[in-house]
Amino acid sequence: MTIRIVGGGLAGSEAAWQAASRGVPVTLYEMRPVRATAVHKTDRLAELVCSNSFRGDKLDNAVGLLKEEMRRLDSLVMRAAEASRVPAGAALAVDRERFAEIITQTLSTHPLITIVREEIGSIPASSESEPVIVATGPLTSDALSADLASLVGQAHLYFYDAISPIVLAETIDRSKVFRQSRWDRSLRGSSFDTLRTSEGTSDTARGEPVEPRAPACGVDDGEGDYLNCPLTRDEYEAFYRALISAESATVHDFDKERFFEGCLPIEVMAHRGPDTLRFGPMKPVGLTDPRTGREPYAAVQLRQDNLAGDHFSLVGFQTQIKWGDQARVLRMIPGLEAAEFVRFGMVHRNTYVNGPTVLAETWQVRARPTVFFAGQMSGVEGYVESAASGLLAGINAAALAKGEPVSSPPRTTAIGALAYYVSHANPAHYEPSNITFGIIQALDPGKAPRGKKLRNLALSERALADLAVWMGAVLTP
Ligand SMILES: Cc1cc2nc3c(=O)[nH]c(=O)nc-3n(C[C@H](O)[C@H](O)[C@H](O)COP(=O)(O)OP(=O)(O)OC[C@H]3O[C@@H](n4cnc5c(N)ncnc54)[C@H](O)[C@@H]3O)c2cc1C
């Protein structure tokens, strides 16, 4: 009895932990440092390649619910995230090095886990007692991609993603920026163990609570202890003009290329209209410039990227502008005139399979149920979602190896809803998804409170109760 896992990213690491925690020996194959990817920088397991944020952490927010479910399922990724947490208001952001180090240490010292540094070129042989989990991520190596394509019977899908630049903290002009959470929300001083709710999330126009937007690439939910770079109208217009005339590194035809909508490069957004950025990553709402006492015309938010606090990333500023132009344009942002870039933004390809045609709700490949896919390449989007899919794949692969039934939590839970979405969404228009309340089974009409926030909290309450029932039925011997 053993489980082979290919890929030591967020999904593969979590799957290894879950399977080994159930007493099943695991061999985890990770190709770094023998073979690099285009974006990973280290040989550590579970390296976060872009944003250091796991997004919102409150229960009126779907990704907050997903994280809470993972904590209750003893997720290693969640343990490591808590242990490496950096201030980010109501979001869960981590020191990326410490995070990956904790996971690497934990797995490499686990008595049931063997880590092999090797590129796997084809899906290993599998059987019920020796299942395989493939979790090779958006940057799955070419050799394995070809073998995957022959298993799933179709060419892989892909789109382009882009990552945000990071600047050195000491090069930010503090006289021009101000520290503030949007709507003044912050977790500091609040109790963190009880039901988490986000206070003050209101859309000023309608007075209606809004669910924070939470796409994968760190255009967070606007919560957090950010440094804000305020722009006047003149500054914004000059920045906009420079941005749309800057030279792009690879993709020139913005209409034809496929980008993930939640992670659009700023220049692609800018090409959609002069104000698009002011309603996106440069939105000023909820911010007050202490020097004027007013909301700025536009703002760029910088989020602390490591515990030392010496790196800040430009939130939602993923870009693929050529590096020379990138530095020139971004230095037009007030406070960043002399910024030194630790990393420039860039674009990359994102590989994923069409989940609904390939996968069962248990993350098993329908055509070969002794093989599981997990993580981004299985058709989810985001760090947390990838880890969540690895968590369930690990539990189920262990069950299969031990001759026990496989299962998925109910669709009333976030983790079950994600599994259901990946295996049952419309394959004709399939796009990897972040977790949202929209994919969780709705409340009975009679039981749904009025108002979005209360409804979301009720969904979360039900999810956690149903998860407890599932855990009691499935996970206890
Ligand atoms: C450039 C970029 C930026 C991103 N930004 C964000 C972000 O800001 N926020 C967010 O939530 N998500 C982001 N994502 C998505 C992110 O990749 C996933 O959320 C998450 O890392 C996926 O986890 P995973 O375990 O599926 O893949 P990964 O974490 O990428 O892990 C896959 C692992 O498999 C290894 N591997 C690949 N092929 C082989 C092989 N043949 N043999 C052995 N090992 C192999 C790789 O080296 C890697 O370690 C980004 C992705 C990319 C590529």
The ligand as a MOL file (V3000), in Angstrom:
LIG
                    3D

  0  0  0     0  0            999 V3000
M  V30 BEGIN CTAB
M  V30 COUNTS 53 58 0 0 0
M  V30 BEGIN ATOM
M  V30 1 C 2.7800 32.8710 -12.3450 0
M  V30 2 C 1.6270 32.4430 -11.5290 0
M  V30 3 C 1.0370 33.3200 -10.6670 0
M  V30 4 C -0.0100 32.9090 -9.8680 0
M  V30 5 N -0.5200 33.7760 -8.9530 0
M  V30 6 C -1.4260 33.3320 -8.0570 0
M  V30 7 C -1.8550 34.1620 -6.9700 0
M  V30 8 O -1.3980 35.2670 -6.8150 0
M  V30 9 N -2.7670 33.6890 -6.1160 0
M  V30 10 C -3.2830 32.4360 -6.2400 0
M  V30 11 O -4.1310 32.0470 -5.4130 0
M  V30 12 N -2.9060 31.6270 -7.2570 0
M  V30 13 C -1.9820 32.0410 -8.1580 0
M  V30 14 N -1.5730 31.2450 -9.1810 0
M  V30 15 C -2.1540 29.9880 -9.3340 0
M  V30 16 C -1.2730 29.0550 -8.5290 0
M  V30 17 O -0.3550 28.3920 -9.3280 0
M  V30 18 C -2.0780 28.0600 -7.8760 0
M  V30 19 O -3.0530 28.7020 -7.1390 0
M  V30 20 C -1.3110 27.1050 -7.0040 0
M  V30 21 O 0.0870 27.2730 -6.9300 0
M  V30 22 C -1.5990 25.8140 -7.6300 0
M  V30 23 O -1.1560 24.8140 -6.7800 0
M  V30 24 P -0.7710 23.4690 -7.4590 0
M  V30 25 O -0.3470 22.5910 -6.3480 0
M  V30 26 O -1.8400 23.0110 -8.3440 0
M  V30 27 O 0.4710 23.8210 -8.4070 0
M  V30 28 P 1.9180 24.3260 -7.9950 0
M  V30 29 O 1.8750 25.0140 -6.6910 0
M  V30 30 O 2.4560 25.0300 -9.1800 0
M  V30 31 O 2.7070 22.9550 -7.8000 0
M  V30 32 C 2.9500 22.0710 -8.8490 0
M  V30 33 C 4.2960 21.4410 -8.6100 0
M  V30 34 O 4.5060 20.4060 -9.5620 0
M  V30 35 C 5.8580 20.4160 -9.9880 0
M  V30 36 N 5.8990 19.7370 -11.2870 0
M  V30 37 C 5.4260 20.1620 -12.4850 0
M  V30 38 N 5.6100 19.2130 -13.4270 0
M  V30 39 C 6.2170 18.1670 -12.8090 0
M  V30 40 C 6.6670 16.8840 -13.2620 0
M  V30 41 N 6.4980 16.4950 -14.5160 0
M  V30 42 N 7.2700 16.0420 -12.3610 0
M  V30 43 C 7.4400 16.4250 -11.0580 0
M  V30 44 N 7.0330 17.6350 -10.5880 0
M  V30 45 C 6.4090 18.4910 -11.4460 0
M  V30 46 C 6.2030 21.8920 -10.0020 0
M  V30 47 O 7.5840 22.1000 -9.8920 0
M  V30 48 C 5.4280 22.4140 -8.7850 0
M  V30 49 O 6.2070 22.4150 -7.6240 0
M  V30 50 C -0.5160 31.6160 -9.9990 0
M  V30 51 C 0.0710 30.7320 -10.8920 0
M  V30 52 C 1.1450 31.1270 -11.6330 0
M  V30 53 C 1.8020 30.1530 -12.5380 0
M  V30 END ATOM
M  V30 BEGIN BOND
M  V30 1 1 1 2
M  V30 2 1 2 3
M  V30 3 2 2 52
M  V30 4 2 3 4
M  V30 5 1 4 5
M  V30 6 1 4 50
M  V30 7 2 5 6
M  V30 8 1 6 7
M  V30 9 1 6 13
M  V30 10 2 7 8
M  V30 11 1 7 9
M  V30 12 1 9 10
M  V30 13 2 10 11
M  V30 14 1 10 12
M  V30 15 2 12 13
M  V30 16 1 13 14
M  V30 17 1 14 15
M  V30 18 1 14 50
M  V30 19 1 15 16
M  V30 20 1 16 17
M  V30 21 1 16 18
M  V30 22 1 18 19
M  V30 23 1 18 20
M  V30 24 1 20 21
M  V30 25 1 20 22
M  V30 26 1 22 23
M  V30 27 1 23 24
M  V30 28 2 24 25
M  V30 29 1 24 26
M  V30 30 1 24 27
M  V30 31 1 27 28
M  V30 32 2 28 29
M  V30 33 1 28 30
M  V30 34 1 28 31
M  V30 35 1 31 32
M  V30 36 1 32 33
M  V30 37 1 33 34
M  V30 38 1 33 48
M  V30 39 1 34 35
M  V30 40 1 35 36
M  V30 41 1 35 46
M  V30 42 1 36 37
M  V30 43 1 36 45
M  V30 44 2 37 38
M  V30 45 1 38 39
M  V30 46 1 39 40
M  V30 47 2 39 45
M  V30 48 1 40 41
M  V30 49 2 40 42
M  V30 50 1 42 43
M  V30 51 2 43 44
M  V30 52 1 44 45
M  V30 53 1 46 47
M  V30 54 1 46 48
M  V30 55 1 48 49
M  V30 56 2 50 51
M  V30 57 1 51 52
M  V30 58 1 52 53
M  V30 END BOND
M  V30 END CTAB
M  END
